[in-house]
Amino acid sequence: MSNLPIPTHGSHITSDWLNAVLHRHGESASQINNVDVETIGTGVGLVGGLYRCHLRYESVDESGPTSVVIKIRSNDPKSLKVAKTFLLYQKEVAFYRDIASLTPISVPKLHYCDFDPKSHDFVLVLEDLEHLDVPNQLNGGTEEQGRIAIRHAARLHARFWNKVKEPPLNGYFSLVAPSFTVKIHVGFHNSVAKVLDVFDRDLSPVAKDLIRAFGDDLAGHYHEMARGPRTLTHGDYRLDNMFFGQSSGPELVVIDWQTNGIGVGMADVAYFMAGSLDPSIRQSIERDAIAEYHEITSVNGGANWNFDECWRAYRQAFVAAMTVPVIAAGELSLDNERAFELVQTGIRRMNAAVEQLNVDEFMPRRRSIFTVPGFQSAIANQVSRLVRTGNG
């Protein structure tokens, strides 16, 4: 950790603090004499504070950034607890420090970052992408945006396809390790009742059965998924985390890497396709988009599968992709109207995909506790009960 204080509120972001940050890295020669701090991302960044800072310098010839985006921890106790449990702030700082420069996917330029492992306070000072096009998650993406998003996901996954034991990913955060999947299992298991109650009218009987079954068997399901190809995944791959380019510059810039880690690439794909596209848009492009994903991962990543196997993996990944909206609905604060709409829209779109793609074929089945998947799920269910009753 550096000797600069980590801001925990927008009021802590001052011209003195930003001068220290930018001067330290040689990005500004002149003094900043004024900072206008604007809260952004309300209802978008569910697990953090997000601010745009407009900078005014003493010298009109200053070449430093005229604005930056700053991300800090949430001040909502419930959201902060989720962030600490799933190491969200630690993982995002690690991504920008160690991984971002090696990925084929464009991300904001990092000006500064810091993380305190004791308090989990963190800060990211990032390039402002205000000049790029930001789609509306609630409206859903266009066909072209959907194709672009899957193409870039394929390039990211291909770059690290089955290379998770090599630098820079050896020892990196795993989304399928038992120590992590138990936490996911607990969060999902204890969210089921709330989700089925609050979003009762948004879920079909099949989707409800799938959520119930997955709530009891998530840890075992992830154990089985971990046997297949693994790669670096974003973990929250959706429109609200994407900026689309125009005639020049990057075609796509992806933000919010709090949930990144080693996992199953198709979980990113299924989550985006179901959560960020209207069902009619998804259906119109998904065969072609998955075919392009198959080609890129095969040619650039060495994935050894045919299209039918790739398509099956896509359908099967919807079971895992349900974890994000269910845990968000059950664990995070949804008092903000847009935050609630985001989760509800995601659940409705996921429900449509479950129905249209016959995902119930992959319904999790209870396994014997004498198998590794069954034992992991049994242990996770017991931990869930302890957490729910306040004894764990």
C-alpha atoms as a printed R data frame, in Angstrom:
    type eleno elety resid chain resno       x       y       z
1   ATOM     1    CA   MET     A     1   0.000   0.000   0.000
2   ATOM     2    CA   SER     A     2   1.268   3.539  -0.797
3   ATOM     3    CA   ASN     A     3   1.509   6.346   1.749
4   ATOM     4    CA   LEU     A     4  -1.329   8.243   0.077
5   ATOM     5    CA   PRO     A     5  -4.668   8.014   1.889
6   ATOM     6    CA   ILE     A     6  -7.356   6.002   0.142
7   ATOM     7    CA   PRO     A     7 -10.533   8.061  -0.271
8   ATOM     8    CA   THR     A     8 -13.679   6.418   1.073
9   ATOM     9    CA   HIS     A     9 -16.110   9.190   0.125
10  ATOM    10    CA   GLY     A    10 -16.452  11.595  -2.771
11  ATOM    11    CA   SER     A    11 -15.621  14.502  -0.467
12  ATOM    12    CA   HIS     A    12 -12.158  12.986   0.101
13  ATOM    13    CA   ILE     A    13 -11.247  13.465  -3.580
14  ATOM    14    CA   THR     A    14  -9.482  16.816  -3.511
15  ATOM    15    CA   SER     A    15  -7.127  18.748  -5.762
16  ATOM    16    CA   ASP     A    16  -4.256  18.080  -3.322
17  ATOM    17    CA   TRP     A    17  -4.883  14.332  -3.440
18  ATOM    18    CA   LEU     A    18  -5.138  14.253  -7.238
19  ATOM    19    CA   ASN     A    19  -2.024  16.402  -7.595
20  ATOM    20    CA   ALA     A    20  -0.118  13.847  -5.542
21  ATOM    21    CA   VAL     A    21  -1.481  10.979  -7.635
22  ATOM    22    CA   LEU     A    22  -0.773  12.494 -11.051
23  ATOM    23    CA   HIS     A    23   2.599  14.031 -10.152
24  ATOM    24    CA   ARG     A    24   3.800  10.748  -8.704
25  ATOM    25    CA   HIS     A    25   3.361   9.070 -12.078
26  ATOM    26    CA   GLY     A    26   4.575  11.976 -14.168
27  ATOM    27    CA   GLU     A    27   1.214  12.568 -15.802
28  ATOM    28    CA   SER     A    28   0.925  16.202 -14.806
29  ATOM    29    CA   ALA     A    29   3.524  18.923 -14.553
30  ATOM    30    CA   SER     A    30   1.215  21.747 -13.532
31  ATOM    31    CA   GLN     A    31  -0.827  22.024 -10.378
32  ATOM    32    CA   ILE     A    32  -4.519  21.190 -10.365
33  ATOM    33    CA   ASN     A    33  -6.229  24.162  -8.762
34  ATOM    34    CA   ASN     A    34  -9.825  22.934  -8.891
35  ATOM    35    CA   VAL     A    35 -11.672  19.601  -9.042
36  ATOM    36    CA   ASP     A    36 -15.385  19.235  -9.752
37  ATOM    37    CA   VAL     A    37 -16.513  15.852  -8.422
38  ATOM    38    CA   GLU     A    38 -19.632  14.394 -10.032
39  ATOM    39    CA   THR     A    39 -21.345  11.217  -8.840
40  ATOM    40    CA   ILE     A    40 -21.987   8.861 -11.747
41  ATOM    41    CA   GLY     A    41 -23.197   5.313 -12.204
42  ATOM    42    CA   THR     A    42 -26.092   5.534  -9.743
43  ATOM    43    CA   GLY     A    43 -27.870   2.208 -10.006
44  ATOM    44    CA   VAL     A    44 -25.131   0.893 -12.293
45  ATOM    45    CA   GLY     A    45 -22.178   0.349  -9.976
46  ATOM    46    CA   LEU     A    46 -23.964  -1.708  -7.343
47  ATOM    47    CA   VAL     A    47 -20.822  -2.449  -5.307
48  ATOM    48    CA   GLY     A    48 -18.826   0.743  -5.284
49  ATOM    49    CA   GLY     A    49 -18.781   4.523  -5.431
50  ATOM    50    CA   LEU     A    50 -18.117   5.986  -8.886
51  ATOM    51    CA   TYR     A    51 -17.138   9.592  -9.595
52  ATOM    52    CA   ARG     A    52 -16.157  11.681 -12.598
53  ATOM    53    CA   CYS     A    53 -13.668  14.408 -11.730
54  ATOM    54    CA   HIS     A    54 -13.247  17.435 -13.989
55  ATOM    55    CA   LEU     A    55  -9.775  18.919 -13.514
56  ATOM    56    CA   ARG     A    56  -8.698  22.521 -13.992
57  ATOM    57    CA   TYR     A    57  -4.988  23.342 -13.988
58  ATOM    58    CA   GLU     A    58  -3.037  26.486 -13.216
59  ATOM    59    CA   SER     A    59  -1.453  26.345 -16.677
60  ATOM    60    CA   VAL     A    60  -3.609  26.384 -19.802
61  ATOM    61    CA   ASP     A    61  -0.891  24.384 -21.584
62  ATOM    62    CA   GLU     A    62  -1.149  21.463 -19.176
63  ATOM    63    CA   SER     A    63  -1.159  18.118 -21.021
64  ATOM    64    CA   GLY     A    64  -2.555  16.093 -18.118
65  ATOM    65    CA   PRO     A    65  -6.044  14.564 -18.253
66  ATOM    66    CA   THR     A    66  -8.926  17.027 -18.169
67  ATOM    67    CA   SER     A    67 -11.101  14.465 -16.422
68  ATOM    68    CA   VAL     A    68 -10.723  11.100 -14.729
69  ATOM    69    CA   VAL     A    69 -13.092   8.513 -13.309
70  ATOM    70    CA   ILE     A    70 -12.469   7.409  -9.732
71  ATOM    71    CA   LYS     A    71 -13.823   4.247  -8.187
72  ATOM    72    CA   ILE     A    72 -13.849   3.638  -4.420
73  ATOM    73    CA   ARG     A    73 -15.539   1.281  -1.993
74  ATOM    74    CA   SER     A    74 -19.261   1.317  -1.316
75  ATOM    75    CA   ASN     A    75 -20.621   3.006   1.795
76  ATOM    76    CA   ASP     A    76 -23.641   0.712   1.837
77  ATOM    77    CA   PRO     A    77 -22.964  -1.924   4.565
78  ATOM    78    CA   LYS     A    78 -24.707  -4.709   2.654
79  ATOM    79    CA   SER     A    79 -22.863  -4.060  -0.600
80  ATOM    80    CA   LEU     A    80 -19.564  -3.630   1.260
81  ATOM    81    CA   LYS     A    81 -20.048  -7.020   2.920
82  ATOM    82    CA   VAL     A    82 -20.569  -8.654  -0.491
83  ATOM    83    CA   ALA     A    83 -17.448  -6.937  -1.831
84  ATOM    84    CA   LYS     A    84 -15.329  -8.207   1.045
85  ATOM    85    CA   THR     A    85 -16.741 -11.730   0.882
86  ATOM    86    CA   PHE     A    86 -15.984 -12.114  -2.817
87  ATOM    87    CA   LEU     A    87 -12.761 -10.036  -2.794
88  ATOM    88    CA   LEU     A    88 -14.214  -7.726  -5.434
89  ATOM    89    CA   TYR     A    89 -12.013  -4.700  -4.773
90  ATOM    90    CA   GLN     A    90  -8.838  -6.754  -4.392
91  ATOM    91    CA   LYS     A    91  -9.497  -8.548  -7.671
92  ATOM    92    CA   GLU     A    92 -10.130  -5.392  -9.670
93  ATOM    93    CA   VAL     A    93  -6.931  -3.743  -8.447
94  ATOM    94    CA   ALA     A    94  -5.004  -6.944  -9.215
95  ATOM    95    CA   PHE     A    95  -6.455  -7.048 -12.725
96  ATOM    96    CA   TYR     A    96  -5.374  -3.508 -13.559
97  ATOM    97    CA   ARG     A    97  -1.973  -3.953 -11.971
98  ATOM    98    CA   ASP     A    98  -1.021  -7.376 -13.305
99  ATOM    99    CA   ILE     A    99  -3.292  -8.546 -16.120
100 ATOM   100    CA   ALA     A   100  -4.840  -5.660 -18.078
101 ATOM   101    CA   SER     A   101  -1.810  -4.877 -20.229
102 ATOM   102    CA   LEU     A   102  -1.643  -8.505 -21.400
103 ATOM   103    CA   THR     A   103  -5.235  -8.862 -22.570
104 ATOM   104    CA   PRO     A   104  -6.443  -8.349 -26.168
105 ATOM   105    CA   ILE     A   105  -9.525  -6.548 -24.889
106 ATOM   106    CA   SER     A   106  -9.380  -2.767 -24.420
107 ATOM   107    CA   VAL     A   107  -9.779  -1.369 -20.905
108 ATOM   108    CA   PRO     A   108  -9.518   2.180 -19.504
109 ATOM   109    CA   LYS     A   109  -6.020   3.512 -18.960
110 ATOM   110    CA   LEU     A   110  -5.012   3.208 -15.310
111 ATOM   111    CA   HIS     A   111  -3.614   6.376 -13.728
112 ATOM   112    CA   TYR     A   112  -3.381   5.049 -10.166
113 ATOM   113    CA   CYS     A   113  -4.654   2.279  -7.907
114 ATOM   114    CA   ASP     A   114  -4.322   1.160  -4.311
115 ATOM   115    CA   PHE     A   115  -5.856  -1.444  -2.011
116 ATOM   116    CA   ASP     A   116  -5.731  -1.922   1.766
117 ATOM   117    CA   PRO     A   117  -6.046  -5.643   2.596
118 ATOM   118    CA   LYS     A   118  -7.122  -4.921   6.181
119 ATOM   119    CA   SER     A   119 -10.022  -2.558   5.537
120 ATOM   120    CA   HIS     A   120 -10.641  -3.455   1.872
121 ATOM   121    CA   ASP     A   121 -10.572   0.245   1.073
122 ATOM   122    CA   PHE     A   122  -9.487   0.710  -2.533
123 ATOM   123    CA   VAL     A   123  -9.198   3.324  -5.231
124 ATOM   124    CA   LEU     A   124  -8.862   3.261  -9.002
125 ATOM   125    CA   VAL     A   125  -8.125   6.417 -10.970
126 ATOM   126    CA   LEU     A   126  -9.027   5.626 -14.559
127 ATOM   127    CA   GLU     A   127  -9.265   7.190 -17.978
128 ATOM   128    CA   ASP     A   128 -12.591   8.914 -18.576
129 ATOM   129    CA   LEU     A   129 -14.428   7.254 -21.466
130 ATOM   130    CA   GLU     A   130 -17.171   9.858 -21.716
131 ATOM   131    CA   HIS     A   131 -16.485  10.346 -25.441
132 ATOM   132    CA   LEU     A   132 -17.494   6.755 -26.261
133 ATOM   133    CA   ASP     A   133 -21.006   5.430 -26.779
134 ATOM   134    CA   VAL     A   134 -22.637   3.896 -23.709
135 ATOM   135    CA   PRO     A   135 -25.615   1.608 -24.405
136 ATOM   136    CA   ASN     A   136 -28.514   1.317 -21.999
137 ATOM   137    CA   GLN     A   137 -28.666  -2.014 -20.177
138 ATOM   138    CA   LEU     A   138 -32.407  -1.694 -19.679
139 ATOM   139    CA   ASN     A   139 -33.062  -1.092 -23.367
140 ATOM   140    CA   GLY     A   140 -30.691  -3.864 -24.400
141 ATOM   141    CA   GLY     A   141 -28.045  -3.927 -27.087
142 ATOM   142    CA   THR     A   142 -28.376  -3.939 -30.843
143 ATOM   143    CA   GLU     A   143 -27.519  -6.904 -33.043
144 ATOM   144    CA   GLU     A   144 -24.209  -5.286 -33.966
145 ATOM   145    CA   GLN     A   145 -23.303  -4.563 -30.344
146 ATOM   146    CA   GLY     A   146 -24.109  -8.160 -29.451
147 ATOM   147    CA   ARG     A   147 -21.822  -9.488 -32.174
148 ATOM   148    CA   ILE     A   148 -19.015  -7.144 -31.152
149 ATOM   149    CA   ALA     A   149 -19.298  -8.106 -27.475
150 ATOM   150    CA   ILE     A   150 -19.121 -11.848 -28.177
151 ATOM   151    CA   ARG     A   151 -16.243 -11.387 -30.625
152 ATOM   152    CA   HIS     A   152 -14.184  -9.584 -27.993
153 ATOM   153    CA   ALA     A   153 -15.106 -12.113 -25.305
154 ATOM   154    CA   ALA     A   154 -13.821 -14.828 -27.638
155 ATOM   155    CA   ARG     A   155 -10.521 -13.006 -28.115
156 ATOM   156    CA   LEU     A   156 -10.097 -12.555 -24.367
157 ATOM   157    CA   HIS     A   157 -10.882 -16.215 -23.662
158 ATOM   158    CA   ALA     A   158  -8.708 -17.467 -26.530
159 ATOM   159    CA   ARG     A   159  -5.701 -15.519 -25.211
160 ATOM   160    CA   PHE     A   160  -5.727 -17.491 -21.952
161 ATOM   161    CA   TRP     A   161  -7.456 -20.712 -23.080
162 ATOM   162    CA   ASN     A   162  -6.165 -23.553 -20.878
163 ATOM   163    CA   LYS     A   163  -3.163 -21.418 -19.889
164 ATOM   164    CA   VAL     A   164  -4.293 -20.763 -16.349
165 ATOM   165    CA   LYS     A   165  -1.241 -22.461 -14.829
166 ATOM   166    CA   GLU     A   166   1.117 -20.203 -16.741
167 ATOM   167    CA   PRO     A   167   2.078 -16.578 -16.004
168 ATOM   168    CA   PRO     A   168   0.304 -14.258 -15.441
169 ATOM   169    CA   LEU     A   169  -2.585 -16.474 -14.268
170 ATOM   170    CA   ASN     A   170  -0.745 -19.048 -12.186
171 ATOM   171    CA   GLY     A   171  -1.892 -18.406  -8.623
172 ATOM   172    CA   TYR     A   172  -4.497 -15.885  -9.806
173 ATOM   173    CA   PHE     A   173  -8.049 -15.720  -8.424
174 ATOM   174    CA   SER     A   174 -10.098 -18.779  -9.358
175 ATOM   175    CA   LEU     A   175 -13.869 -18.673  -9.782
176 ATOM   176    CA   VAL     A   176 -14.097 -22.472  -9.756
177 ATOM   177    CA   ALA     A   177 -11.841 -23.352  -6.803
178 ATOM   178    CA   PRO     A   178 -13.716 -24.995  -3.873
179 ATOM   179    CA   SER     A   179 -12.728 -22.176  -1.506
180 ATOM   180    CA   PHE     A   180 -14.506 -19.702  -3.770
181 ATOM   181    CA   THR     A   181 -17.425 -21.792  -4.999
182 ATOM   182    CA   VAL     A   182 -18.527 -22.445  -1.424
183 ATOM   183    CA   LYS     A   183 -18.896 -18.663  -0.989
184 ATOM   184    CA   ILE     A   184 -20.857 -18.438  -4.251
185 ATOM   185    CA   HIS     A   185 -22.992 -21.396  -3.156
186 ATOM   186    CA   VAL     A   186 -23.798 -19.755   0.173
187 ATOM   187    CA   GLY     A   187 -24.719 -16.442  -1.478
188 ATOM   188    CA   PHE     A   188 -26.894 -18.162  -4.078
189 ATOM   189    CA   HIS     A   189 -28.494 -20.643  -1.668
190 ATOM   190    CA   ASN     A   190 -29.501 -17.923   0.761
191 ATOM   191    CA   SER     A   191 -30.836 -15.700  -2.058
192 ATOM   192    CA   VAL     A   192 -33.228 -18.278  -3.488
193 ATOM   193    CA   ALA     A   193 -36.199 -17.594  -1.194
194 ATOM   194    CA   LYS     A   194 -36.026 -13.806  -1.707
195 ATOM   195    CA   VAL     A   195 -35.670 -14.117  -5.489
196 ATOM   196    CA   LEU     A   196 -38.585 -16.518  -5.802
197 ATOM   197    CA   ASP     A   197 -40.703 -14.200  -3.663
198 ATOM   198    CA   VAL     A   198 -39.797 -10.778  -5.117
199 ATOM   199    CA   PHE     A   199 -39.609 -11.932  -8.737
200 ATOM   200    CA   ASP     A   200 -42.331 -14.574  -8.614
201 ATOM   201    CA   ARG     A   201 -44.177 -13.174 -11.646
202 ATOM   202    CA   ASP     A   202 -40.977 -12.847 -13.684
203 ATOM   203    CA   LEU     A   203 -40.008 -16.521 -13.474
204 ATOM   204    CA   SER     A   204 -41.527 -19.554 -15.189
205 ATOM   205    CA   PRO     A   205 -42.046 -22.824 -13.283
206 ATOM   206    CA   VAL     A   206 -39.016 -24.302 -15.081
207 ATOM   207    CA   ALA     A   207 -36.801 -21.372 -14.098
208 ATOM   208    CA   LYS     A   208 -37.981 -21.587 -10.491
209 ATOM   209    CA   ASP     A   209 -37.186 -25.298 -10.389
210 ATOM   210    CA   LEU     A   210 -33.764 -24.602 -11.874
211 ATOM   211    CA   ILE     A   211 -33.005 -21.934  -9.284
212 ATOM   212    CA   ARG     A   212 -34.097 -24.198  -6.425
213 ATOM   213    CA   ALA     A   213 -32.046 -27.130  -7.712
214 ATOM   214    CA   PHE     A   214 -29.000 -24.989  -8.370
215 ATOM   215    CA   GLY     A   215 -29.296 -23.495  -4.892
216 ATOM   216    CA   ASP     A   216 -28.671 -26.938  -3.427
217 ATOM   217    CA   ASP     A   217 -26.050 -28.119  -5.924
218 ATOM   218    CA   LEU     A   218 -24.043 -25.098  -7.062
219 ATOM   219    CA   ALA     A   219 -20.731 -26.118  -5.486
220 ATOM   220    CA   GLY     A   220 -20.902 -29.563  -7.064
221 ATOM   221    CA   HIS     A   221 -21.885 -28.111 -10.443
222 ATOM   222    CA   TYR     A   222 -18.886 -25.768 -10.412
223 ATOM   223    CA   HIS     A   223 -16.624 -28.673  -9.487
224 ATOM   224    CA   GLU     A   224 -17.703 -30.468 -12.640
225 ATOM   225    CA   MET     A   225 -17.370 -27.348 -14.793
226 ATOM   226    CA   ALA     A   226 -13.792 -26.913 -13.559
227 ATOM   227    CA   ARG     A   227 -12.859 -30.166 -15.282
228 ATOM   228    CA   GLY     A   228 -13.293 -28.512 -18.666
229 ATOM   229    CA   PRO     A   229 -11.296 -25.740 -20.358
230 ATOM   230    CA   ARG     A   230 -10.652 -22.717 -18.189
231 ATOM   231    CA   THR     A   231  -9.588 -19.217 -19.048
232 ATOM   232    CA   LEU     A   232  -9.660 -15.637 -17.786
233 ATOM   233    CA   THR     A   233 -13.246 -14.414 -17.541
234 ATOM   234    CA   HIS     A   234 -14.761 -11.024 -16.816
235 ATOM   235    CA   GLY     A   235 -17.523 -12.350 -14.578
236 ATOM   236    CA   ASP     A   236 -19.998  -9.468 -15.085
237 ATOM   237    CA   TYR     A   237 -19.926  -9.157 -18.866
238 ATOM   238    CA   ARG     A   238 -22.894  -6.882 -19.643
239 ATOM   239    CA   LEU     A   239 -23.784  -3.694 -21.504
240 ATOM   240    CA   ASP     A   240 -23.460  -1.381 -18.503
241 ATOM   241    CA   ASN     A   241 -19.786  -2.360 -18.395
242 ATOM   242    CA   MET     A   242 -19.142  -1.647 -22.073
243 ATOM   243    CA   PHE     A   243 -18.260   1.423 -24.132
244 ATOM   244    CA   PHE     A   244 -18.506   1.134 -27.899
245 ATOM   245    CA   GLY     A   245 -16.137   3.072 -30.159
246 ATOM   246    CA   GLN     A   246 -16.919   5.157 -33.179
247 ATOM   247    CA   SER     A   247 -14.990   5.564 -36.450
248 ATOM   248    CA   SER     A   248 -11.561   5.587 -34.819
249 ATOM   249    CA   GLY     A   249 -10.080   4.074 -31.692
250 ATOM   250    CA   PRO     A   250 -11.056   0.825 -30.016
251 ATOM   251    CA   GLU     A   251 -14.212  -0.957 -31.122
252 ATOM   252    CA   LEU     A   252 -15.063  -1.880 -27.520
253 ATOM   253    CA   VAL     A   253 -13.735  -0.914 -24.093
254 ATOM   254    CA   VAL     A   254 -14.779  -3.034 -21.118
255 ATOM   255    CA   ILE     A   255 -14.851  -1.747 -17.536
256 ATOM   256    CA   ASP     A   256 -15.707  -3.068 -14.052
257 ATOM   257    CA   TRP     A   257 -13.347  -6.023 -13.566
258 ATOM   258    CA   GLN     A   258 -14.344  -6.693  -9.940
259 ATOM   259    CA   THR     A   259 -15.548 -10.219 -10.705
260 ATOM   260    CA   ASN     A   260 -12.746 -11.269 -13.035
261 ATOM   261    CA   GLY     A   261 -10.926 -14.538 -12.485
262 ATOM   262    CA   ILE     A   262 -10.159 -17.988 -13.808
263 ATOM   263    CA   GLY     A   263 -13.377 -19.632 -14.883
264 ATOM   264    CA   VAL     A   264 -15.412 -21.039 -17.769
265 ATOM   265    CA   GLY     A   265 -15.515 -18.712 -20.746
266 ATOM   266    CA   MET     A   266 -19.007 -19.656 -21.829
267 ATOM   267    CA   ALA     A   267 -20.391 -18.260 -18.567
268 ATOM   268    CA   ASP     A   268 -19.431 -14.753 -19.813
269 ATOM   269    CA   VAL     A   269 -21.063 -15.456 -23.165
270 ATOM   270    CA   ALA     A   270 -24.328 -16.856 -21.795
271 ATOM   271    CA   TYR     A   271 -24.582 -14.101 -19.195
272 ATOM   272    CA   PHE     A   272 -24.179 -11.386 -21.822
273 ATOM   273    CA   MET     A   273 -26.491 -12.932 -24.387
274 ATOM   274    CA   ALA     A   274 -29.334 -13.489 -21.946
275 ATOM   275    CA   GLY     A   275 -28.877 -10.469 -19.700
276 ATOM   276    CA   SER     A   276 -27.958  -7.708 -22.149
277 ATOM   277    CA   LEU     A   277 -30.049  -8.464 -25.231
278 ATOM   278    CA   ASP     A   278 -33.770  -8.507 -25.764
279 ATOM   279    CA   PRO     A   279 -34.772 -12.137 -26.383
280 ATOM   280    CA   SER     A   280 -35.683 -11.388 -30.004
281 ATOM   281    CA   ILE     A   281 -32.257  -9.811 -30.642
282 ATOM   282    CA   ARG     A   282 -30.502 -12.694 -28.915
283 ATOM   283    CA   GLN     A   283 -32.335 -15.285 -30.977
284 ATOM   284    CA   SER     A   284 -31.580 -13.480 -34.225
285 ATOM   285    CA   ILE     A   285 -27.784 -13.473 -33.724
286 ATOM   286    CA   GLU     A   286 -26.910 -16.249 -31.292
287 ATOM   287    CA   ARG     A   287 -26.154 -19.021 -33.817
288 ATOM   288    CA   ASP     A   288 -23.830 -16.768 -35.815
289 ATOM   289    CA   ALA     A   289 -22.285 -15.224 -32.697
290 ATOM   290    CA   ILE     A   290 -21.558 -18.616 -31.143
291 ATOM   291    CA   ALA     A   291 -20.147 -19.839 -34.470
292 ATOM   292    CA   GLU     A   292 -17.714 -16.893 -34.456
293 ATOM   293    CA   TYR     A   293 -16.857 -17.587 -30.807
294 ATOM   294    CA   HIS     A   294 -16.149 -21.209 -31.740
295 ATOM   295    CA   GLU     A   295 -13.885 -20.166 -34.624
296 ATOM   296    CA   ILE     A   296 -11.869 -17.629 -32.613
297 ATOM   297    CA   THR     A   297 -11.327 -19.896 -29.605
298 ATOM   298    CA   SER     A   298 -10.388 -22.796 -31.892
299 ATOM   299    CA   VAL     A   299  -7.995 -20.890 -34.160
300 ATOM   300    CA   ASN     A   300  -6.497 -18.439 -31.642
301 ATOM   301    CA   GLY     A   301  -6.859 -20.432 -28.433
302 ATOM   302    CA   GLY     A   302  -6.455 -24.015 -29.589
303 ATOM   303    CA   ALA     A   303  -9.854 -25.058 -28.241
304 ATOM   304    CA   ASN     A   304 -10.534 -28.642 -29.264
305 ATOM   305    CA   TRP     A   305 -14.251 -28.776 -29.946
306 ATOM   306    CA   ASN     A   306 -16.697 -28.779 -32.821
307 ATOM   307    CA   PHE     A   307 -19.583 -26.350 -33.197
308 ATOM   308    CA   ASP     A   308 -22.166 -28.720 -31.727
309 ATOM   309    CA   GLU     A   309 -20.049 -29.119 -28.582
310 ATOM   310    CA   CYS     A   310 -19.606 -25.341 -28.416
311 ATOM   311    CA   TRP     A   311 -23.358 -24.782 -28.787
312 ATOM   312    CA   ARG     A   312 -24.102 -27.316 -26.055
313 ATOM   313    CA   ALA     A   313 -21.595 -25.606 -23.758
314 ATOM   314    CA   TYR     A   314 -23.343 -22.298 -24.453
315 ATOM   315    CA   ARG     A   315 -26.735 -23.675 -23.449
316 ATOM   316    CA   GLN     A   316 -25.307 -25.416 -20.393
317 ATOM   317    CA   ALA     A   317 -23.568 -22.228 -19.251
318 ATOM   318    CA   PHE     A   318 -26.919 -20.556 -18.576
319 ATOM   319    CA   VAL     A   319 -27.132 -22.578 -15.394
320 ATOM   320    CA   ALA     A   320 -23.950 -20.932 -14.133
321 ATOM   321    CA   ALA     A   321 -24.793 -17.522 -15.626
322 ATOM   322    CA   MET     A   322 -27.836 -17.353 -13.351
323 ATOM   323    CA   THR     A   323 -25.594 -16.897 -10.324
324 ATOM   324    CA   VAL     A   324 -24.982 -13.180 -10.920
325 ATOM   325    CA   PRO     A   325 -28.608 -11.958 -11.130
326 ATOM   326    CA   VAL     A   326 -29.759 -14.264  -8.327
327 ATOM   327    CA   ILE     A   327 -27.006 -13.242  -5.901
328 ATOM   328    CA   ALA     A   328 -27.432  -9.575  -6.880
329 ATOM   329    CA   ALA     A   329 -31.167  -9.843  -6.185
330 ATOM   330    CA   GLY     A   330 -30.655 -11.583  -2.865
331 ATOM   331    CA   GLU     A   331 -27.524  -9.987  -1.446
332 ATOM   332    CA   LEU     A   332 -27.204  -6.428  -2.732
333 ATOM   333    CA   SER     A   333 -29.122  -3.306  -1.846
334 ATOM   334    CA   LEU     A   334 -31.841  -2.732  -4.460
335 ATOM   335    CA   ASP     A   335 -33.366   0.355  -2.869
336 ATOM   336    CA   ASN     A   336 -32.326   2.390  -5.885
337 ATOM   337    CA   GLU     A   337 -35.042   2.197  -8.560
338 ATOM   338    CA   ARG     A   338 -32.656   1.618 -11.442
339 ATOM   339    CA   ALA     A   339 -30.751  -1.061  -9.531
340 ATOM   340    CA   PHE     A   340 -34.014  -2.928  -9.026
341 ATOM   341    CA   GLU     A   341 -34.941  -2.519 -12.700
342 ATOM   342    CA   LEU     A   342 -31.531  -3.826 -13.748
343 ATOM   343    CA   VAL     A   343 -31.904  -7.008 -11.723
344 ATOM   344    CA   GLN     A   344 -35.532  -7.526 -12.729
345 ATOM   345    CA   THR     A   345 -34.766  -7.041 -16.415
346 ATOM   346    CA   GLY     A   346 -31.833  -9.442 -16.206
347 ATOM   347    CA   ILE     A   347 -33.979 -12.074 -14.521
348 ATOM   348    CA   ARG     A   348 -36.728 -11.693 -17.111
349 ATOM   349    CA   ARG     A   349 -34.290 -12.065 -19.997
350 ATOM   350    CA   MET     A   350 -32.558 -15.013 -18.347
351 ATOM   351    CA   ASN     A   351 -35.950 -16.630 -17.831
352 ATOM   352    CA   ALA     A   352 -36.726 -16.275 -21.549
353 ATOM   353    CA   ALA     A   353 -33.412 -17.897 -22.492
354 ATOM   354    CA   VAL     A   354 -33.979 -20.793 -20.094
355 ATOM   355    CA   GLU     A   355 -37.326 -21.434 -21.780
356 ATOM   356    CA   GLN     A   356 -36.246 -20.937 -25.396
357 ATOM   357    CA   LEU     A   357 -33.011 -22.937 -25.191
358 ATOM   358    CA   ASN     A   358 -34.431 -25.816 -23.112
359 ATOM   359    CA   VAL     A   359 -31.808 -25.249 -20.449
360 ATOM   360    CA   ASP     A   360 -33.750 -27.507 -18.061
361 ATOM   361    CA   GLU     A   361 -31.910 -30.363 -19.800
362 ATOM   362    CA   PHE     A   362 -28.991 -29.392 -17.558
363 ATOM   363    CA   MET     A   363 -31.019 -29.278 -14.357
364 ATOM   364    CA   PRO     A   364 -28.616 -29.949 -11.460
365 ATOM   365    CA   ARG     A   365 -29.216 -33.326  -9.816
366 ATOM   366    CA   ARG     A   366 -28.573 -34.160  -6.184
367 ATOM   367    CA   ARG     A   367 -25.493 -36.346  -5.934
368 ATOM   368    CA   SER     A   368 -24.306 -38.818  -3.341
369 ATOM   369    CA   ILE     A   369 -22.235 -37.196  -0.610
370 ATOM   370    CA   PHE     A   370 -19.670 -39.923  -1.267
371 ATOM   371    CA   THR     A   371 -18.762 -38.209  -4.556
372 ATOM   372    CA   VAL     A   372 -16.588 -35.102  -4.618
373 ATOM   373    CA   PRO     A   373 -19.307 -32.871  -6.171
374 ATOM   374    CA   GLY     A   374 -21.936 -34.224  -3.770
375 ATOM   375    CA   PHE     A   375 -19.691 -33.745  -0.744
376 ATOM   376    CA   GLN     A   376 -18.839 -30.165  -1.734
377 ATOM   377    CA   SER     A   377 -22.512 -29.270  -2.162
378 ATOM   378    CA   ALA     A   378 -23.421 -30.916   1.151
379 ATOM   379    CA   ILE     A   379 -20.738 -28.947   2.989
380 ATOM   380    CA   ALA     A   380 -21.780 -25.722   1.273
381 ATOM   381    CA   ASN     A   381 -25.438 -26.295   2.189
382 ATOM   382    CA   GLN     A   382 -24.463 -26.757   5.809
383 ATOM   383    CA   VAL     A   383 -22.410 -23.554   5.756
384 ATOM   384    CA   SER     A   384 -25.411 -21.774   4.188
385 ATOM   385    CA   ARG     A   385 -27.618 -22.824   7.090
386 ATOM   386    CA   LEU     A   386 -25.052 -21.619   9.626
387 ATOM   387    CA   VAL     A   387 -24.713 -18.262   7.898
388 ATOM   388    CA   ARG     A   388 -28.483 -17.832   7.630
389 ATOM   389    CA   THR     A   389 -29.047 -18.568  11.312
390 ATOM   390    CA   GLY     A   390 -26.178 -16.350  12.375
391 ATOM   391    CA   ASN     A   391 -24.105 -19.158  13.893
392 ATOM   392    CA   GLY     A   392 -21.382 -19.144  11.270
